[in-house]
Amino acid sequence: MGSGKELDNFLTINELARRRGFFWQSFEIYGGVGGFVTYGPLGTKLKLNIESKIRDIFVNKLGIFEIESSIIAPGKVFEASGHVNHFKEPMVECLSCNKRFRADHLINEKLGISLLEIEKMNLSEIKKIIKKSKLECPECKHNLKDPAQFLTMFKTTIGPYSGATGYGRPEAAQNIFVEFNRLHKMAREKLPFGVIQIGHALRNEISPRQGLIRLREFTIADLEFFFDPEEANCDIISEVENEILPILLADNRKEGKEKISKFTVREALDKKIVCSEWQIFFMVMAKKLLLEIGVPVENQRFIEKLPWEKAHYATQCFDQEVYVDRWGWIEVSGHAYRTDYDLKCHMNASGADFRVYKEFKKPTEKIQYLVKPKMGLIGPKFKEKASEIIEALSKTPAEEIFESFNKLGYFLVGDQKISESYVEISQQKNMVRGKRFIPHVVEPSFGCDRLFYVALEYALKLKNNRIILSFPKNIAPIQLGVFPLVNKDGLNEKAKTITNNLRNEGFLVEFDDTGSIGRRYARADEAGTSLCITIDYSTLEDETVTIRDRDLWKQVRVSLSTLPRLLDDYFKDRLKFEDFGTFINSK
């Protein structure tokens, strides 16, 4: 699978990336630091174009809100969300050289035990395997310390006070949840609505060794879509219900099978393979995003996560995976049904009310119970604990107290059993016109750096022993190259004028007058430039130029007066290169 089998894609991409300015390891003059990369001029443009694709699909076309918020958050945020307790990986340390490694990866590499099996193990089970197999440090062959859990979040202090703990966000989702009330108001207090955040996140990986696939600082796109669980139908599901999704089911994964099952959206919903219409809708959008950055459907799949693999906040989760030559199937996006987990956690921890009000179509009659503490009896009986008991009885919903009396015969406050004789219970009939509830959430989450790498690998081609980056034209870092045939007789000046005019029209243009025209074409192909425009002596006579296609290596001659319109139609998919005009010589 993948592209360009004549090449070692990983090595070729990394060499090309450094040489042409797509990306390289950060801090190289100090020996480099694993898990951090710098995107060069071409890489920055390509990455921004991929992020623009995400925005186009979700923000522009679906009307999803976008926010931007801080990377550092107070510790309370991630304590409430459960990340402090759950964002941990098993780690081992060498007794001699003190280097540290992920225990699960070490066992997988040395013993061949699948990561799926290791993920189910606790620390004591991992320790037994290491001892029994006599695993050693991969670097110096000495013994290892017992495994320990390592928190993979970057911890810091906010300001000069050591007690003001903060964390670098490991995802962009929590910023959205804590701002829910403001965002709900901006949605005119209506459900459903969605919010996306595209930005940097930090994970203190133990031993990142897969280039852009596993970074310590990376760009993530988290989209949280809020809806009423009682009215969970997706109103645009009909637009995608015949789309086919390739899914690796959990049952097959348990048996070690790699069999892909193909379901239409409607089939997957009817068979309860995917529980939420909104969740599967976003899975289809993710498939289309990958198609638009150059990954064919046959090299995509969705895997159903097993219970012990799912994030602590998810009830159902699918990972979208893409096949790459070096590592096989890698995750590029996750699709989780988070229910009301996050909003409820932050509501309980902060005291903020994240419930929304829903008015019923028809009012209903409801019996409401009223519980009034009998002060004269509670005081003498419970003495110093009386005020605590009275407060608990006053704040607890009457239905909950009444239910406890019916089931247990008492209501428990701390260690005190309060019988029904200490309260006065009455009931009244009310007309209920609505209710308050916590919305549910589905989340598609994309790793932008992984999408970047995937786009590079699937663009990589070899033609006549020349490297071409055959990007889809809407993500290519350079749309147009403008070249004077020679650097004299006014051609250079004319080419610069055309370059400026095209830039003013909004095109991404690179001017190049260095070396032979053939070398410039080769450089442009290697950078993924979609089209090259050559200015020659005929241009000075009749105001025409040649346009060369990167993938076809064919040229047409067009008038300068029609050039902006032709290019605009081409990049907006209204016109193919073959429709520009009659082909001239091919190069």
Secondary structure per residue as TSV (DSSP state, phi and psi in degrees):
chain	resnum	aa	ss	phi	psi
A	1	M	-	360.0	-176.7
A	2	G	-	81.8	-162.1
A	3	S	S	-130.3	153.8
A	4	G	-	61.6	66.7
A	5	K	T	-67.5	-15.1
A	6	E	T	-70.8	-14.7
A	7	L	S	-109.4	153.3
A	8	D	-	-86.5	99.5
A	9	N	H	-56.1	-44.2
A	10	F	H	-62.2	-49.7
A	11	L	H	-65.6	-41.2
A	12	T	H	-64.0	-44.6
A	13	I	H	-63.3	-44.0
A	14	N	H	-66.2	-39.6
A	15	E	H	-66.0	-46.8
A	16	L	H	-63.5	-40.0
A	17	A	H	-61.7	-42.3
A	18	R	H	-69.7	-43.8
A	19	R	H	-69.5	-39.1
A	20	R	H	-99.3	-5.1
A	21	G	T	88.1	37.7
A	22	F	S	-87.2	-54.5
A	23	F	E	-163.7	161.9
A	24	W	E	-159.1	167.1
A	25	Q	E	-67.2	136.3
A	26	S	T	-72.8	154.8
A	27	F	T	61.8	37.7
A	28	E	G	-61.3	-32.8
A	29	I	G	-67.2	-17.4
A	30	Y	G	-107.5	19.7
A	31	G	T	94.4	-4.4
A	32	G	-	77.5	156.6
A	33	V	-	-131.6	124.9
A	34	G	T	-60.4	140.4
A	35	G	T	89.4	4.5
A	36	F	-	-128.2	132.2
A	37	V	E	-129.3	157.1
A	38	T	E	-112.7	128.6
A	39	Y	E	-90.1	126.2
A	40	G	-	-81.7	-172.0
A	41	P	H	-56.6	-46.6
A	42	L	H	-70.7	-40.1
A	43	G	H	-64.6	-40.4
A	44	T	H	-60.9	-43.4
A	45	K	H	-65.2	-43.7
A	46	L	H	-62.9	-44.4
A	47	K	H	-63.9	-42.5
A	48	L	H	-64.2	-36.3
A	49	N	H	-66.9	-37.3
A	50	I	H	-66.9	-42.6
A	51	E	H	-64.1	-33.8
A	52	S	H	-65.6	-33.7
A	53	K	H	-61.9	-43.8
A	54	I	H	-60.8	-45.3
A	55	R	H	-63.3	-40.6
A	56	D	I	-62.0	-43.8
A	57	I	I	-70.5	-45.1
A	58	F	I	-97.2	-40.6
A	59	V	I	-85.9	-54.5
A	60	N	I	-70.4	-44.4
A	61	K	T	-89.5	-30.0
A	62	L	T	-104.1	-9.1
A	63	G	-	75.8	23.3
A	64	I	-	-70.8	138.3
A	65	F	E	-68.8	153.3
A	66	E	E	-126.4	137.4
A	67	I	-	-127.8	166.8
A	68	E	-	-137.7	125.4
A	69	S	-	-139.6	-177.9
A	70	S	-	-72.8	151.1
A	71	I	S	-81.1	-33.6
A	72	I	E	-91.6	135.2
A	73	A	E	-131.7	151.6
A	74	P	E	-58.9	148.5
A	75	G	H	-55.5	-32.7
A	76	K	H	-58.0	-32.7
A	77	V	H	-62.4	-48.3
A	78	F	H	-85.3	-15.9
A	79	E	H	-71.1	-43.6
A	80	A	H	-65.6	-39.5
A	81	S	H	-75.9	-14.4
A	82	G	T	95.0	-2.2
A	83	H	H	-66.7	-37.4
A	84	V	H	-61.3	-34.2
A	85	N	H	-85.0	-24.2
A	86	H	H	-112.6	-19.2
A	87	F	-	-84.7	70.7
A	88	K	E	-135.8	149.4
A	89	E	E	-130.4	148.5
A	90	P	E	-72.5	131.7
A	91	M	E	-130.0	144.5
A	92	V	E	-122.7	150.6
A	93	E	E	-126.0	140.3
A	94	C	B	-74.1	134.7
A	95	L	T	-70.9	-18.7
A	96	S	T	-101.9	-61.4
A	97	C	T	-90.4	-8.4
A	98	N	-	65.7	14.4
A	99	K	-	-74.9	150.3
A	100	R	E	-117.6	146.6
A	101	F	E	-141.4	153.3
A	102	R	E	-71.4	123.8
A	103	A	H	-63.9	-40.0
A	104	D	H	-66.3	-39.4
A	105	H	H	-67.8	-38.0
A	106	L	H	-64.4	-44.7
A	107	I	H	-64.0	-41.8
A	108	N	H	-61.9	-45.0
A	109	E	H	-72.2	-38.0
A	110	K	H	-88.1	-31.6
A	111	L	H	-114.1	-12.2
A	112	G	-	77.9	7.9
A	113	I	-	-72.2	133.3
A	114	S	-	-67.1	147.5
A	115	L	H	-61.2	-29.4
A	116	L	H	-60.6	-41.7
A	117	E	H	-73.5	-40.8
A	118	I	H	-64.9	-33.3
A	119	E	T	-62.8	-23.5
A	120	K	T	-80.9	-13.4
A	121	M	-	-83.9	148.7
A	122	N	-	-92.2	178.8
A	123	L	H	-62.8	-38.5
A	124	S	H	-66.3	-36.0
A	125	E	H	-68.7	-39.1
A	126	I	H	-64.3	-40.3
A	127	K	H	-61.1	-43.0
A	128	K	H	-60.8	-41.9
A	129	I	H	-65.4	-42.8
A	130	I	H	-63.1	-43.4
A	131	K	H	-67.8	-46.6
A	132	K	H	-64.1	-38.6
A	133	S	H	-89.0	-4.4
A	134	K	T	54.1	47.6
A	135	L	-	-68.6	139.5
A	136	E	-	-118.0	170.2
A	137	C	-	-61.9	127.3
A	138	P	T	-63.5	-20.9
A	139	E	T	-89.0	-50.8
A	140	C	T	-120.4	1.6
A	141	K	-	67.3	19.8
A	142	H	-	-93.3	174.3
A	143	N	-	-71.1	160.3
A	144	L	B	-110.5	149.9
A	145	K	-	-71.0	165.2
A	146	D	-	-62.5	145.8
A	147	P	-	-64.9	149.0
A	148	A	E	-141.1	156.7
A	149	Q	E	-80.1	135.2
A	150	F	E	-117.4	125.0
A	151	L	E	-73.1	117.0
A	152	T	-	-92.4	33.0
A	153	M	S	-115.1	143.1
A	154	F	-	-77.9	121.3
A	155	K	E	-101.4	141.3
A	156	T	E	-147.3	179.6
A	157	T	E	-115.5	145.1
A	158	I	S	-99.5	114.7
A	159	G	T	78.1	-165.1
A	160	P	T	-84.3	0.8
A	161	Y	-	-101.1	123.9
A	162	S	T	-65.8	-22.0
A	163	G	T	-78.9	-13.5
A	164	A	S	-87.8	77.2
A	165	T	E	-73.7	138.3
A	166	G	E	-133.4	163.4
A	167	Y	E	-133.1	144.4
A	168	G	E	-71.9	131.8
A	169	R	-	-64.8	132.2
A	170	P	S	-87.3	-5.3
A	171	E	S	-154.4	168.3
A	172	A	S	-101.6	4.4
A	173	A	H	-74.4	-40.1
A	174	Q	H	-63.5	-31.3
A	175	N	H	-59.9	-32.8
A	176	I	H	-73.4	-44.4
A	177	F	H	-62.7	-42.9
A	178	V	H	-69.5	-19.6
A	179	E	T	-99.3	17.0
A	180	F	H	-56.3	-45.8
A	181	N	H	-60.5	-43.4
A	182	R	H	-64.2	-43.8
A	183	L	H	-66.9	-36.5
A	184	H	H	-62.7	-39.4
A	185	K	H	-64.5	-39.5
A	186	M	H	-67.6	-22.2
A	187	A	T	-88.0	17.0
A	188	R	T	59.1	31.0
A	189	E	T	56.8	37.2
A	190	K	-	-121.1	145.7
A	191	L	S	-111.9	152.9
A	192	P	S	-84.3	162.2
A	193	F	E	-155.6	159.0
A	194	G	E	-129.7	155.5
A	195	V	E	-137.0	132.6
A	196	I	E	-119.1	148.3
A	197	Q	E	-134.5	126.7
A	198	I	E	-113.3	116.2
A	199	G	E	-173.3	-178.6
A	200	H	E	-75.2	146.8
A	201	A	E	-136.6	162.5
A	202	L	E	-130.5	131.5
A	203	R	-	-137.8	125.5
A	204	N	-	-83.2	70.3
A	205	E	-	-57.9	142.7
A	206	I	S	-68.7	-48.4
A	207	S	S	-148.7	76.1
A	208	P	-	-70.4	124.0
A	209	R	-	-136.8	19.1
A	210	Q	S	-121.0	34.0
A	211	G	G	58.5	-129.7
A	212	L	G	-71.8	-11.1
A	213	I	G	-74.2	-30.6
A	214	R	S	-137.9	103.6
A	215	L	-	-117.3	159.8
A	216	R	S	-88.6	-29.0
A	217	E	E	-125.6	127.5
A	218	F	E	-149.4	171.8
A	219	T	E	-107.7	130.8
A	220	I	E	-125.3	148.3
A	221	A	E	-119.8	105.0
A	222	D	E	-105.3	127.4
A	223	L	E	-119.1	121.8
A	224	E	E	-109.4	121.7
A	225	F	E	-113.8	117.0
A	226	F	E	-98.0	134.9
A	227	F	E	-152.1	165.4
A	228	D	-	-82.5	118.6
A	229	P	G	-64.0	-19.8
A	230	E	G	-86.5	-12.9
A	231	E	G	-131.9	62.9
A	232	A	-	-92.8	6.5
A	233	N	-	-68.5	136.0
A	234	C	-	-82.4	120.3
A	235	D	T	-74.2	-5.9
A	236	I	T	-120.9	21.2
A	237	I	G	-65.7	-27.1
A	238	S	G	-62.9	-24.9
A	239	E	G	-71.1	-19.7
A	240	V	T	-126.3	2.4
A	241	E	T	-66.5	-16.3
A	242	N	T	-97.4	-0.1
A	243	E	-	-66.6	143.2
A	244	I	E	-102.6	131.0
A	245	L	E	-114.6	129.9
A	246	P	E	-84.2	118.9
A	247	I	E	-126.0	131.7
A	248	L	E	-95.9	107.1
A	249	L	-	-72.3	152.7
A	250	A	H	-60.5	-38.3
A	251	D	H	-62.0	-39.8
A	252	N	H	-67.5	-38.3
A	253	R	H	-65.4	-38.5
A	254	K	H	-59.2	-34.9
A	255	E	T	-89.5	5.2
A	256	G	T	75.8	17.5
A	257	K	-	-92.5	144.1
A	258	E	-	-105.4	20.6
A	259	K	-	-69.0	124.2
A	260	I	-	-90.4	130.3
A	261	S	E	-104.9	139.1
A	262	K	E	-109.8	125.5
A	263	F	E	-128.9	142.8
A	264	T	E	-72.4	161.6
A	265	V	H	-56.4	-43.9
A	266	R	H	-63.6	-42.3
A	267	E	H	-62.4	-43.8
A	268	A	H	-63.0	-34.7
A	269	L	H	-75.9	-44.2
A	270	D	H	-63.5	-34.7
A	271	K	T	-88.3	4.7
A	272	K	T	61.1	25.3
A	273	I	S	-70.7	-40.5
A	274	V	S	-116.7	129.4
A	275	C	-	-83.6	-28.0
A	276	S	-	-114.3	131.2
A	277	E	H	-62.6	-39.0
A	278	W	H	-68.3	-36.6
A	279	Q	H	-62.4	-46.0
A	280	I	H	-72.8	-29.1
A	281	F	H	-59.7	-45.2
A	282	F	H	-70.8	-26.9
A	283	M	H	-64.2	-39.6
A	284	V	H	-64.2	-41.7
A	285	M	H	-63.0	-35.2
A	286	A	H	-67.3	-39.8
A	287	K	H	-60.2	-43.0
A	288	K	H	-67.9	-36.2
A	289	L	H	-59.7	-45.6
A	290	L	H	-64.9	-37.1
A	291	L	H	-60.5	-39.5
A	292	E	H	-73.7	-18.5
A	293	I	T	-101.6	7.6
A	294	G	T	109.4	9.0
A	295	V	-	-100.8	117.2
A	296	P	-	-67.8	157.8
A	297	V	G	-59.1	-37.1
A	298	E	G	-66.1	-14.2
A	299	N	G	-106.3	19.0
A	300	Q	E	-121.0	151.3
A	301	R	E	-158.0	160.8
A	302	F	E	-115.1	128.5
A	303	I	E	-107.3	134.9
A	304	E	E	-80.8	122.2
A	305	K	-	-73.9	140.0
A	306	L	-	-78.5	160.4
A	307	P	T	-52.1	-43.6
A	308	W	T	-79.1	-8.4
A	309	E	T	-90.6	-24.6
A	310	K	S	-66.1	146.8
A	311	A	-	-61.3	156.7
A	312	H	T	-61.9	-19.9
A	313	Y	T	-96.4	-4.7
A	314	A	-	-104.6	138.6
A	315	T	S	-95.6	-30.9
A	316	Q	E	-142.1	140.2
A	317	C	E	-148.8	137.9
A	318	F	E	-125.6	137.8
A	319	D	E	-103.1	132.6
A	320	Q	E	-87.0	125.7
A	321	E	E	-120.8	151.2
A	322	V	E	-127.9	143.4
A	323	Y	E	-86.2	126.8
A	324	V	E	-125.3	154.2
A	325	D	T	-63.9	-40.9
A	326	R	T	-75.5	-41.6
A	327	W	T	-116.3	1.2
A	328	G	E	77.5	-134.7
A	329	W	E	-80.7	125.6
A	330	I	E	-125.2	146.7
A	331	E	E	-74.6	133.9
A	332	V	E	-119.7	-20.4
A	333	S	E	-152.9	153.9
A	334	G	E	-121.1	145.8
A	335	H	E	-130.5	100.8
A	336	A	E	-114.7	140.8
A	337	Y	E	-95.9	105.2
A	338	R	E	-91.4	1.7
A	339	T	E	46.6	-138.4
A	340	D	T	-103.5	18.1
A	341	Y	H	-53.8	-54.5
A	342	D	H	-68.0	-46.6
A	343	L	H	-62.5	-39.0
A	344	K	H	-66.1	-41.1
A	345	C	H	-61.1	-47.2
A	346	H	H	-71.3	-30.0
A	347	M	H	-66.4	-44.5
A	348	N	H	-68.3	-36.9
A	349	A	H	-79.8	-34.3
A	350	S	H	-100.4	-22.2
A	351	G	-	88.1	-6.9
A	352	A	-	-69.2	146.0
A	353	D	-	-97.9	109.9
A	354	F	-	-101.4	14.8
A	355	R	-	-76.7	149.6
A	356	V	E	-116.4	157.5
A	357	Y	E	-99.6	133.4
A	358	K	E	-123.1	123.5
A	359	E	E	-85.6	132.3
A	360	F	E	-72.1	149.8
A	361	K	E	-65.8	-31.6
A	362	K	E	-137.3	124.6
A	363	P	E	-59.5	147.1
A	364	T	E	-122.9	151.1
A	365	E	E	-87.5	133.4
A	366	K	E	-137.2	138.4
A	367	I	E	-83.6	126.3
A	368	Q	E	-111.4	128.7
A	369	Y	E	-90.8	143.1
A	370	L	E	-120.8	131.3
A	371	V	E	-119.5	122.3
A	372	K	E	-120.7	117.3
A	373	P	E	-61.6	140.9
A	374	K	-	-90.0	96.3
A	375	M	H	-59.3	-39.9
A	376	G	H	-65.7	-23.7
A	377	L	H	-93.7	-37.8
A	378	I	H	-68.2	-41.2
A	379	G	H	-58.1	-57.7
A	380	P	H	-62.7	-33.5
A	381	K	H	-75.2	-45.8
A	382	F	H	-106.3	-6.1
A	383	K	G	49.6	-114.4
A	384	E	G	-67.2	-18.4
A	385	K	G	-92.2	0.8
A	386	A	H	-61.4	-45.4
A	387	S	H	-63.0	-39.3
A	388	E	H	-62.3	-41.9
A	389	I	H	-68.6	-42.9
A	390	I	H	-63.2	-42.0
A	391	E	H	-63.7	-42.2
A	392	A	H	-64.2	-42.5
A	393	L	H	-65.8	-32.6
A	394	S	H	-75.6	-34.3
A	395	K	H	-89.3	-24.8
A	396	T	S	-77.4	135.4
A	397	P	-	-53.7	136.6
A	398	A	H	-60.4	-35.4
A	399	E	H	-61.6	-36.8
A	400	E	H	-67.7	-40.9
A	401	I	H	-66.8	-43.6
A	402	F	H	-63.0	-40.5
A	403	E	H	-65.2	-38.5
A	404	S	H	-65.2	-40.4
A	405	F	H	-60.6	-42.4
A	406	N	H	-67.6	-39.3
A	407	K	H	-84.5	-43.4
A	408	L	H	-107.9	-23.0
A	409	G	S	89.5	0.4
A	410	Y	S	-158.2	168.1
A	411	F	E	-120.4	130.2
A	412	L	E	-94.8	125.9
A	413	V	E	-122.3	107.0
A	414	G	T	63.7	-120.8
A	415	D	T	-105.8	12.4
A	416	Q	E	-101.8	127.6
A	417	K	E	-92.5	117.3
A	418	I	E	-101.4	116.2
A	419	S	-	-83.2	169.5
A	420	E	G	-66.2	-19.2
A	421	S	G	-70.1	-15.6
A	422	Y	G	-93.6	5.2
A	423	V	E	-134.9	159.0
A	424	E	E	-109.3	119.3
A	425	I	E	-108.7	130.1
A	426	S	E	-136.1	168.8
A	427	Q	E	-140.8	153.5
A	428	Q	E	-145.8	153.2
A	429	K	E	-92.8	130.9
A	430	N	E	-127.0	149.9
A	431	M	E	-89.2	117.8
A	432	V	E	-97.9	120.9
A	433	R	E	-101.1	-6.3
A	434	G	E	-177.3	-174.7
A	435	K	E	-151.2	163.4
A	436	R	E	-109.7	140.3
A	437	F	E	-151.3	163.4
A	438	I	-	-93.8	125.2
A	439	P	-	-63.2	156.8
A	440	H	E	-96.2	164.4
A	441	V	E	-137.1	135.0
A	442	V	E	-112.6	148.1
A	443	E	E	-134.4	114.7
A	444	P	E	-90.5	133.4
A	445	S	E	-132.3	126.1
A	446	F	E	-115.4	135.9
A	447	G	E	-89.7	105.8
A	448	C	H	-67.8	-33.4
A	449	D	H	-68.8	-36.5
A	450	R	H	-68.8	-39.6
A	451	L	H	-61.0	-38.5
A	452	F	H	-60.5	-48.7
A	453	Y	H	-63.8	-43.3
A	454	V	H	-60.6	-42.8
A	455	A	H	-60.6	-40.3
A	456	L	H	-64.0	-47.7
A	457	E	H	-64.5	-40.9
A	458	Y	H	-78.0	-15.1
A	459	A	H	-84.9	-19.5
A	460	L	E	-70.4	121.0
A	461	K	E	-134.0	158.9
A	462	L	E	-123.7	122.8
A	463	K	E	-135.0	120.3
A	464	N	T	52.2	41.3
A	465	N	T	63.3	20.6
A	466	R	E	-115.5	139.3
A	467	I	E	-81.3	132.8
A	468	I	E	-126.2	134.9
A	469	L	E	-100.6	99.9
A	470	S	-	-91.7	65.1
A	471	F	-	-67.6	147.2
A	472	P	-	-54.3	139.2
A	473	K	T	-62.1	-22.4
A	474	N	T	-84.2	-3.7
A	475	I	T	-119.1	-3.2
A	476	A	-	-56.4	134.0
A	477	P	S	-65.5	-27.4
A	478	I	-	-127.0	125.4
A	479	Q	S	-80.6	-44.0
A	480	L	E	-133.4	137.7
A	481	G	E	-108.7	133.7
A	482	V	E	-115.5	122.0
A	483	F	E	-128.1	125.9
A	484	P	E	-75.2	139.0
A	485	L	S	-58.3	-45.1
A	486	V	S	-136.3	167.1
A	487	N	S	-99.5	47.2
A	488	K	S	-158.5	178.3
A	489	D	T	58.9	28.6
A	490	G	T	83.9	-2.8
A	491	L	H	-68.0	-37.2
A	492	N	H	-61.9	-45.4
A	493	E	H	-65.1	-40.3
A	494	K	H	-64.4	-41.4
A	495	A	H	-63.4	-38.9
A	496	K	H	-66.2	-37.5
A	497	T	H	-63.6	-44.1
A	498	I	H	-64.8	-39.9
A	499	T	H	-58.2	-48.8
A	500	N	H	-62.1	-40.6
A	501	N	H	-63.7	-42.1
A	502	L	H	-68.9	-36.5
A	503	R	H	-64.6	-38.4
A	504	N	H	-66.2	-24.0
A	505	E	T	-80.7	-5.9
A	506	G	T	100.5	8.5
A	507	F	-	-87.3	151.4
A	508	L	-	-86.7	110.2
A	509	V	E	-125.2	138.3
A	510	E	E	-117.9	127.2
A	511	F	E	-93.8	133.0
A	512	D	-	-142.8	119.8
A	513	D	-	-125.4	19.9
A	514	T	S	-102.8	127.7
A	515	G	S	84.0	-179.0
A	516	S	-	-69.9	160.7
A	517	I	H	-63.0	-33.9
A	518	G	H	-64.1	-42.3
A	519	R	H	-64.4	-36.5
A	520	R	H	-69.0	-39.3
A	521	Y	H	-59.7	-43.5
A	522	A	H	-63.5	-41.9
A	523	R	H	-63.3	-40.5
A	524	A	H	-66.1	-42.4
A	525	D	H	-60.4	-40.5
A	526	E	H	-68.8	-27.3
A	527	A	H	-88.5	-7.5
A	528	G	T	85.2	15.3
A	529	T	-	-61.4	129.0
A	530	S	S	-68.3	-50.8
A	531	L	E	-134.0	146.1
A	532	C	E	-117.8	134.7
A	533	I	E	-112.5	122.7
A	534	T	E	-109.5	131.4
A	535	I	E	-102.9	120.5
A	536	D	-	-126.8	-170.0
A	537	Y	H	-65.4	-31.3
A	538	S	H	-64.5	-29.6
A	539	T	H	-58.7	-40.2
A	540	L	H	-68.9	-25.1
A	541	E	H	-88.7	-46.1
A	542	D	H	-124.4	10.4
A	543	E	S	58.5	43.3
A	544	T	E	-122.6	157.5
A	545	V	E	-136.3	162.4
A	546	T	E	-98.1	142.9
A	547	I	E	-118.6	128.4
A	548	R	E	-113.1	131.4
A	549	D	E	-87.3	134.2
A	550	R	T	-62.1	-40.0
A	551	D	T	-90.6	-36.0
A	552	L	T	-83.3	-24.4
A	553	W	-	57.2	37.3
A	554	K	-	-119.9	158.9
A	555	Q	E	-128.1	149.2
A	556	V	E	-129.2	158.8
A	557	R	E	-111.7	128.7
A	558	V	E	-134.1	160.9
A	559	S	E	-79.8	141.9
A	560	L	T	-60.7	-30.5
A	561	S	T	-67.5	-28.7
A	562	T	T	-98.2	-4.9
A	563	L	H	-59.3	-50.7
A	564	P	H	-59.0	-41.1
A	565	R	H	-66.1	-44.6
A	566	L	H	-59.3	-45.7
A	567	L	H	-66.3	-39.1
A	568	D	H	-62.7	-43.9
A	569	D	H	-65.1	-38.0
A	570	Y	H	-64.9	-48.3
A	571	F	H	-76.0	-13.5
A	572	K	T	-101.4	14.9
A	573	D	T	62.4	26.6
A	574	R	S	-96.0	-7.9
A	575	L	S	-149.4	138.3
A	576	K	-	-94.2	158.1
A	577	F	G	-59.5	-36.6
A	578	E	G	-61.7	-19.2
A	579	D	G	-91.6	0.7
A	580	F	S	-66.0	-37.3
A	581	G	S	163.2	-164.9
A	582	T	-	-77.9	131.3
A	583	F	B	-65.2	141.4
A	584	I	-	-107.9	-151.9
A	585	N	-	-59.1	143.7
A	586	S	-	-95.3	140.6
A	587	K	-	-141.3	360.0
